[in-house]
Amino acid sequence: MAEKKKNIILIYLEYSGFMVLYGTLRLLPFRAARAFCRGLIKLLWLIDGRHRERSISHILHAGVVQSREEAVRMARRSMLEFGYLLAEIVKVDQLYNHECVDLLATEYILDLVLPCRNPGCRQGIVVTAHFGNWEIAGRFFSEQSQTPMFSLMRPFSNPLIGEKILAHRRSSTHILIDKHQGIRPVLKALQEGRTASILIDQHAASREGVECIFFGHPARVHMTPALLHLKTGIPICPEVTVRDPERPFHFTLETGEAIRYTPTGDKEKDIRILTQMCITALEKLMRKHPEQWLWAPRHWLDIDRRQAAEYANWKAPDYLQKVYDEMMSTPLSPRTRVDFNGDPIQK
């Protein structure tokens, strides 16, 4: 089904309001911009009851806290983190440098990313989430690995606001591909030697995703990384970009174990297993800092959807449940923290 286009008058009204906010944040020092966004989000917390209550119910649904009181605190913190993101996006070109990012990764991914460790091919399929400051990851990976990158993206509902934000993402080494263009431009970009960056944590349409276990509940997850891995053999690198609460505009790119999979010959089953591996690897990383995830979107099939009752007793296939249980019970592999020069800081 084609997406409904927004009214042109509404587009310009939204854009005008956004540009007032954008211009204000551009003029303010970063700490003042963060404080401004924090105040804005606190006001939004009070007046936007729909997203506030949805965030709280989703946190409880995922089981990451034990009480509604804890869920309220986490939901408020999650909204504040989104406010910080807004300030960071607007001012990224004024603030970004290599010193603002550390990398916490397994030895394999360090070899994949850092040319000082591996002068060969450093191509990967990075799967990530709307977590912390996900905008930083693409720029960091492409610059540090010296490998050009592309991000697969969903168009903004307001194209004028979208273009303003996307201008901060694009660079000479980082291009954007509209997901509606299909798989061909993605494969072409990989054939050119680019690394991929794909957000997979939000609900996928039935033609774009497969049903997996996510925080113990059914969710339809984007299967593009699985398709690309099966087609190319390029390793999948799960990653989240964690905002440092003590140091403004400082982040740690945390990765899990690289995912490499040997096909069984059953393509449909292979896609579901690989997709489950991707989203479970992200879940393990996200559970360390759940307050930095966007909880308001409708991630699951068994809550806040018209068909939720159909999934009330949903049971994953045994082979998916086995993948989920084994991955969740296995501790993260040893990882090394390196600074922007690739020098180790700590284990």
N, C-alpha and C positions, 0 to 999 in steps of 0.2 A: 504494500500500500504506500502510495506517495505521501510524503510528509506535508502537512498542511502549512501553507505559507502564511507568515505573519503580515498583518495589515501594515501598509507602507507608512501610514501616519503614526502608528504605534512604534514602528521601527525608529523613526526619527525622534519621537518623544523620548524613548529609552536611550537613544544615542546621545541626545542633548544632555540628559541627566548624567549619563556615564562620563561624558567629556568634562562636565563641571567637576566631578569627583576626580577624574584622571588628572586634570590640570592642577587641582589643589594638591594632590599627592605628589606630583612632580616638583612642585615648588617647595614643599616642606622638607626639612631634614628627615632622615630615615626614622629616627626614634620618634619624632613628632608625627610622621605618617603612620607608624605603627599604633601610636596612641590614638590618633584620629580614627583609624579602622577599628580599634578595640572598642571605642565609644559607639561607633556605628553598629557594630555587631551586638553590643549589649542592648542597644535600643531595639534591634531586630529580634533579639531573644524575647523581649517583652511583648512585641506586637505580632510576631509571626508564630501564632500558636500551632498552626498545622505542621510546620517543619520541626518545631520544638518537640511536639508530642511524638511525631514520627521517629525522630532521632532517639528519643528515650525508649520507645517501644522496640526499635530495632536493636538497641544495645542489650536490652533484656532478652530479646529473642535469640541473640547470638550467644548469650550466656557468658559474656566477658566480665560481668559484675554479678553480685549476689542480691542486690536490693535496688529498689527504685531510687532511693536517695543517692546511691553511687551512680546510677544511670543518669540522673539529672546533672550531677557534677561533670560526668564525662561528656554528656551532650553539650553542655555550656562550653566546656573546654574545646570540643571539636569545632564549634562555631567560631570561637576566638581564633583557633588555628587557621580557619579559612580567612578571617580578617587579616591575619598576618600575611597570608598568601597573596591577598589582593595588593597590599603595600609592596610586597617583594616583586610581583609581576610588573607593576607600574615603574618601579625604580631599578629593575635588574640591570639595565645597561649602564646605570650610574654606579652600581655597587659591585657587580660581579668581577671576581678575579679568582685565580686558582687557589689562593690562600683560604678562600671561604668554604672549601670542600675537602673532606677526607673520604677515603674509600676503605670500607671494612668488608673484606672478601676472602674467599678461599684461594688457595695458591693457583688453582687452575684459572679462575677468573682474573686474578692479578696478571697472570701470563697473557691472558686474552686481551686485557685492556692496556697494559703498559709496555710500550716499545722498548724501554730500558731492560725489560725482562725477556722479551720475545720479539725479535726483529721480523718475524714472519707474519702470516695472515692473522689479523685480530678481529675477524668478523663474528658477530653474534646476533641472536634474536633476544632482545631485552624485553621481558614482560614485567609490567609494573602496574601501579594502582594510583588512584586519586588520594594520595597519602603525603603528608608533609608538604614539601614543595616539589611536585613531580616535574615542574617545568625546568628545573635545574639539571636533571639527569641527562637529557639529550645533549645539551651544550657541553657538559663535563665529559661524557663518554666520547663524543666526537673529537674534542680537543685533546684529551689525554691519550687516547688510542691512536690519534692521527689517522683515523679512519672516518670517512664521510658517513653520515647517518641520515635516516629518514624516520619520521614519525607518522603512524597511521592515525588519522583524526576524524572525528565526527564534526560536520559543519555546525556553527553556532546558529541558534534560532534567530538571532539578530546579526545579520552579516556585517553590518558596519562596526558593531562592537567586536565581532569576531576578528575582523581584519586588523583592528587596532591591537588586539591581544596577540594575534598570530605574528604580527610584525616583530614582536619581542622574541619569538621562537626561531624565526628563520635566520639563517646565517649562510656564509659561503660553504659551510660543511654540513649544514642541517636543513634538509628539505622536508616539506609536508605533503602527504598524499591523502586525498579525500577517500574515505573508506568506501564510498558509493561508486568509485571508479572500478571496483572489483580487484581481482588478484593479479592481473597482468602487470600493472605498473609496479606493484610490490615485488613481483618476481624479477622484473627488469632492474629495479633498484638493487636487489640482492646480487644479481648477475654483474652489476657494475662494481661490486665489492663493498657496498654500503652495509652498515649495521642497522638493524631494525629496532624501533622502540614502539611498543604496543601496550596500551592500557586495556586490561581485561577484567577489571573488577566490577563494572557496571552491567546491568541486565542486557543480554543480547537478544535480538530478534530470533525467531525460530529458524530462519534461514542462515543465521550467522553463528549460532551457538549450539551447544549440547548441554544436557542436564547433568550437573555434577553436584557433589557435596561441598558446601561452603559454610564454615562455622556450624557444621552439623545439620544444615538444612538444604533443601533443594534450591539450586540456582541455575539459570541458563548462562553459560560462560562462553565467551568468544573463542572460537576454535581456530582462528587464523594462525596463531603460533604453531599449533600442532600440524596444520596443513603445510606450513612453510618448512618445518623441521623434517617432515616425512619426504618432502619434495627435494630438499637441498642437503639435509644432514648437518646444517649449521647448528651449533649448540644453542640451547635456550638458557638465558641468564635471568633468573628471578631477582628483582631489585625493588627496594623502596628507598625514598629519599627522606631521611629523618631530620627534622628541624631541631637544632640545639637550643633547648630552653634557656640556657645560661648565656649564650653568645648570639646576639642578633645577627641575622644574615650569615649564619654558619650552619653547614649541613654535613651529614654523613650518609653516603650512599652505601647501604647495607645490602649485601647479596647473599643468597642461599647457594646451595650446590648447583653447579651447571647440570642441565638436564640433557642427556643423550639417550636415545631410545632405539632399540632394534626392532623393526616392524615384524609382525607375526604373519602377515599375509591377509589378515582380516582388517581391512582398512577402517571400517566403521568403529570397530572395537579399539583399534590403535588410536584413532582420533580422540575417542572418549577417555582412554587411559592417559594419553599425553596431556589433554586439557585438564583432567583431574590433577595430574602431577603439577602443572603450572599453577593452578589456583590454590592448591594445598601448600606449595612452596611459598606463595605470597602470604597465605593465611598465617603460616608459622612466623614470618617476619613481622606481619602486622600486629600480631598478638603481643609483641614486646612493647608497642607504643600505640595501643588502640585509640587513644584520644586524638591522634593525628590523622585518623581516617575520616572521610565524609560519611556520616551515618544517615543523613536524611534521605538520600536516594533509595528507591525501592529495589533492593538487591535480590530478594528471595521470591520464590514462587508461592510460598505457603503463608505469606503475610502481606497485607495491603494491596491485594490484587483481586480482581473479580473471580478468578479461578482458584483462589487460595484454598477453598474447601476441597477441591479436587486433589490437592497435594497434602492434605492434612495427614494422611497415612502413607505418604510416599516412602518407598524403600528403594535405595540404590541397588543396582546389580551387585552381586557378591564381589565381582572382580574390582569394581570401583571402591566398594567399602574396604576391601583389603588394601588397596593402594592408599586410601585416605588414612586408615588406621596405622599402617606401617610407617608412613611419612610423618604423621603427627607424633608418633611415639619414639621416633629416632631423633636424638639431639642434633642440633646444627653442627656441621663439620667445623673443625678449628678454622678460625679466620684471622687474618692479619690486618691491622689498621695501618694505612699508609697516608702520608700527606701528599700535597700536590706535586711534589718532586718524585713521588714513588718511593720515598724513604720510609722504612717501617717505623711506627710509633710504639705500638704495643701489640701483643697477641690478644 
